[in-house]
Amino acid sequence: MVTFTTVRWKNFLSTGNTFTEIQLDRSPTTLIIGENGAGKSTILDVLCFGLFGKPFRKINKGQLINT
């Protein structure tokens, strides 16, 4: 089993040049909720890109970098 403790990224999709860090080990389970456009899918894309080298959604690698 893989246990994630922290997810950290910057310049990924619509996030800026400062690091975004989310701690996932504060409790036994983690629920990610938010309004549309809050970045829930970005977290999923970050995890998938970190593990497999490609995002969860059908986005090419050139579109992942925040310009």
Secondary structure as GFF3:
##gff-version 3
##sequence-region A 1 67
A	DSSP	beta_strand	6	9	.	.	.	ID=ss1
A	DSSP	beta_strand	20	23	.	.	.	ID=ss2
A	DSSP	alpha_helix	40	52	.	.	.	ID=ss3
A	DSSP	alpha_helix	61	64	.	.	.	ID=ss4
###
